Amino acid sequence: MTVTLTFKPDIEVELLAQAQAAGMTVELFLLSMVAGAVLPSASHTSSPEQRAAAFRSWSANHRNTTPLSEHAVSREAMSRR
């Protein structure tokens, strides 16, 4: 099946960036995303590159946070809770 999609410029820029970050063409990137959305079990048959691209796409929608300090992740800090 052939489908033609028209994206708003801001979405196109982000789509291109995410595909490049995943080391994939836009077409392959979109195919992997659609396959994951339509056939959730397809993630078991996806290539490592496709799974990595899907993860990068998912994680790109989350905000960056400040890393925890060494103290916050220390044994002493965790045992006080």
Secondary structure, 3 states (H helix, E strand, C coil): CCCCCCCCHHHHHHHHHHHHHCCCCHHHHHHHHHHHHHCHHHHHCCCHHHHHHHHHHHHHCCCCCCCCCCCCCCHHHHHCC
